[in-house]
Amino acid sequence: MANPLRFGLKLSQQVHPIEAQRDAWKIADQAGFDHLWPFDHLIALGPDPAQPIFDGWTILGAVAESTTRARIGLNVTGNLYRHPGLLAKIAVTVDHLTGGRLEFGIGAAWNEPEFTMYGLPFPSPADRVRMLDESIRALKLLWTEHRATFAGRFYQLTEAIAEPKPVQKPHPPIWIGGSGPKRTLRVVARHADVWNSSSGPVDDMKALLAILHEHCAKVGRDPKAIRLSHNLRIDDADAAQKQVESSLKLGYSEFLLFPGQGDVRKGAEAAAKILPRLRALA
């Protein structure tokens, strides 16, 4: 049975004042989006990194209190910013604030200038993905075990207490972002409920899906258990529709509409206008 078609809205929490962001979250919730996504960075993205940007998980707590129906998450949490013990606690708090509406997005982290500025370690790509894998393993234990013990290369837990547990059982759905064929997709095969990537040429998407299926076979997992998602710019409504149509044929069922970096309220309104057109493709 095919997964239901769901649409989310990805909004930026940089530049825009809090009241404008709060208005945009409410617009998205009332418009009927299935999920709503800020992101996770320490400095602003784009040509001017000195622009103001708010912390992703703190913003997500505010989104939890400003919405009533849309599921919410970060697209995606940078694993390197927080120890999994702290991240598990933050995520559970948001899951309780929403009554069980959290979608847990996570990736290996990529924006090296942030780490250089703050003097934070920025390991090799291979180690960042290994850390992502260990972090997810530790998170699952913290979310499900009475006392969690984990002995990894990068993270260790010793009879760690993590209470309360998430509202959602066994834990919130895990979205993993990234498209690295050798390492990231192996982590997706092991852990993801949803694989989130950027859209691209159909042949490239097919090639990555084939690699994901190979990784799933190696770990003994049915690839159909992993929902497929990608981000979708909506500057051109016709192009967005064609992309959704192509992706549906490949088995994608989750789409995150991204209106760009303009006025956040107008972006949410523009996405709300195109939403019925895209839902009609189901």
C-alpha positions in Angstrom: 0.0 0.0 0.0 1.4 3.4 -1.0 2.3 5.9 1.7 -0.2 8.9 1.9 0.9 12.0 0.1 2.0 14.7 2.7 3.2 18.2 2.3 5.2 20.3 4.7 6.4 23.9 4.7 10.0 24.8 5.3 10.6 28.3 6.7 13.7 30.2 7.7 14.1 31.6 11.2 16.9 33.9 10.1 16.4 37.7 9.5 12.6 37.6 10.2 11.4 39.0 13.6 9.7 36.6 15.9 6.2 38.0 15.4 6.5 37.6 11.6 7.6 34.0 12.1 4.8 33.3 14.6 2.3 34.6 12.0 3.8 32.3 9.3 3.6 29.3 11.6 -0.1 29.9 12.2 -0.7 30.5 8.5 0.8 27.1 7.7 -1.1 25.3 10.5 -4.4 26.8 9.4 -3.7 26.2 5.7 -3.6 22.4 6.4 0.1 21.6 5.9 0.9 18.2 7.3 4.2 19.3 8.8 6.2 22.5 9.5 10.0 22.9 9.5 12.5 25.5 10.7 16.2 24.6 10.3 19.3 24.3 12.5 22.4 26.5 12.2 24.5 28.8 14.4 25.1 31.5 11.8 22.9 32.7 9.0 23.1 31.0 5.6 23.6 33.0 2.4 25.9 35.9 1.5 25.7 37.6 4.8 26.4 35.3 7.8 26.1 38.2 10.2 22.3 38.4 9.7 20.3 37.4 12.8 19.3 33.8 13.2 17.5 32.1 16.1 18.2 28.7 17.6 16.3 25.9 15.8 15.2 23.9 18.8 14.1 26.9 20.9 12.1 28.1 17.9 10.6 24.7 17.6 9.3 24.9 21.2 7.6 28.2 20.2 6.2 26.5 17.1 4.8 23.8 19.3 2.8 26.4 21.3 1.7 28.4 18.3 0.2 25.5 16.3 -2.5 22.9 17.0 -2.4 20.3 14.3 0.7 20.4 12.0 3.5 18.0 12.9 6.8 19.9 13.4 10.5 19.3 13.2 13.9 20.7 12.1 15.1 20.1 8.6 17.5 19.0 9.9 19.2 19.0 13.3 23.0 19.2 13.0 24.2 16.3 15.0 27.5 17.9 16.0 25.9 20.9 17.8 24.6 18.8 20.7 25.5 15.7 22.6 22.8 12.9 22.1 22.0 13.0 25.8 21.1 16.7 25.6 19.4 16.3 22.2 17.2 13.4 23.5 16.0 15.6 26.4 15.3 18.6 24.1 13.4 16.4 21.6 11.3 14.7 24.3 10.4 18.1 25.7 9.1 19.3 22.3 7.2 16.0 21.7 5.4 16.6 25.0 4.8 20.3 24.2 3.0 19.2 21.0 1.2 16.2 22.4 3.2 13.9 20.2 3.6 15.9 17.0 7.4 15.9 16.7 9.1 14.7 13.6 12.8 14.2 14.5 15.0 15.4 11.7 18.8 14.9 11.9 21.9 15.0 9.7 25.7 14.9 10.1 26.2 18.7 9.9 28.1 20.4 7.0 28.6 24.1 7.5 32.3 24.2 8.5 32.5 28.0 9.0 30.2 27.7 12.0 32.6 25.3 13.7 35.7 27.3 12.8 34.1 30.5 14.3 33.2 28.8 17.6 36.2 26.6 17.9 34.1 23.5 17.7 35.6 20.2 16.3 34.7 19.5 12.7 35.7 15.9 12.0 36.2 14.3 8.6 33.1 13.5 6.5 33.5 9.8 7.4 33.7 10.5 11.1 30.8 12.9 11.0 28.6 10.2 9.5 29.9 7.6 12.1 29.0 10.1 14.8 25.5 10.5 13.3 25.1 6.7 13.4 26.2 6.4 17.0 24.1 9.4 18.1 20.9 7.9 16.6 21.7 4.6 18.4 22.2 6.4 21.7 19.0 8.5 21.2 16.9 5.4 20.6 18.2 3.9 23.8 17.6 7.0 25.8 14.1 7.2 24.4 13.2 3.6 25.1 15.3 2.1 27.9 14.8 2.6 31.7 18.6 3.1 31.9 20.7 3.5 28.8 24.2 2.1 28.4 26.1 2.7 25.1 29.8 2.3 24.4 30.7 3.9 21.1 33.8 5.4 19.7 32.4 8.9 20.0 29.6 8.7 22.5 29.3 6.8 25.8 26.3 6.4 28.1 26.5 4.6 31.5 23.2 3.7 33.1 21.9 7.0 31.8 18.4 8.1 33.0 16.3 9.9 30.5 12.8 10.7 31.8 10.1 11.3 30.7 10.0 9.2 27.6 8.5 10.5 24.3 4.8 10.7 23.9 5.2 8.8 20.6 6.1 5.1 21.0 8.7 3.8 20.6 10.0 7.3 19.7 9.2 10.2 17.2 9.7 9.3 13.5 13.3 9.8 12.5 14.1 11.8 9.4 17.7 11.6 8.1 18.9 14.2 5.7 21.7 13.8 3.3 22.6 11.9 0.1 26.1 10.5 0.6 25.9 7.2 -1.2 28.5 5.2 0.7 28.0 6.3 4.3 24.9 8.5 4.8 22.6 6.2 2.9 23.9 3.3 5.0 22.8 5.1 8.1 19.4 5.9 6.4 19.0 2.1 5.8 19.7 1.3 9.4 17.7 4.0 11.2 15.4 6.2 9.1 11.7 6.3 9.1 12.0 9.0 6.4 14.9 9.8 4.1 15.0 13.5 3.2 17.1 14.8 0.3 17.3 17.5 -2.3 15.4 16.9 -5.5 17.5 16.5 -8.7 17.5 15.0 -12.1 15.3 11.8 -12.3 18.3 9.6 -13.2 20.3 10.8 -10.2 17.3 10.2 -7.9 16.9 6.7 -9.4 20.6 5.9 -8.9 20.5 7.0 -5.2 17.4 4.9 -4.6 19.1 1.9 -6.0 22.0 2.4 -3.7 19.7 2.8 -0.7 18.0 -0.5 -1.6 21.4 -2.2 -1.7 22.2 -0.9 1.8 18.8 -2.0 3.0 19.4 -5.5 1.7 22.7 -5.6 3.6 21.1 -4.7 6.9 18.0 -6.8 6.3 15.5 -4.0 6.1 12.6 -3.6 3.7 13.2 -0.3 1.8 9.5 0.2 1.6 9.6 0.8 5.4 11.5 4.1 4.6 9.3 7.0 3.4 10.9 9.2 0.8 11.0 13.0 1.1 12.7 15.9 -0.6 12.6 19.7 -0.4 10.8 21.6 -3.2 11.2 25.2 -4.2 7.9 26.8 -5.2 9.2 29.9 -7.1 7.7 28.4 -10.2 4.4 26.6 -9.5 4.4 24.7 -12.8 8.0 23.4 -12.2 7.1 22.4 -8.7 4.1 20.4 -9.9 6.2 18.6 -12.5 8.8 17.7 -9.9 6.1 16.3 -7.6 4.7 14.3 -10.5 8.1 12.8 -11.3 8.9 12.1 -7.7 5.6 10.3 -7.1 6.5 7.8 -9.8 9.7 7.0 -7.9 7.8 6.4 -4.7 8.2 9.8 -2.9 5.4 10.7 -0.6 6.7 13.6 1.5 7.4 17.1 0.1 8.8 20.1 2.0 7.7 23.3 0.2 10.4 26.0 0.4 9.2 29.5 -0.6 12.7 31.1 -0.3 14.2 33.9 1.7 11.7 36.7 1.1 9.1 37.9 3.6 8.2 34.9 5.7 4.5 35.7 6.0 4.2 36.1 2.2 6.2 32.9 1.7 3.8 31.0 3.9 0.8 32.5 2.1 2.3 31.7 -1.4 2.9 28.1 -0.3 -0.7 27.8 1.1 -2.1 28.9 -2.3 -0.2 26.2 -4.2 -1.0 23.5 -1.7 -4.4 22.5 -3.1 -3.0 22.2 -6.6 -0.3 19.8 -5.4 -2.6 17.8 -3.2 -4.8 17.1 -6.2 -2.0 15.0 -7.7 -2.6 12.3 -5.1 
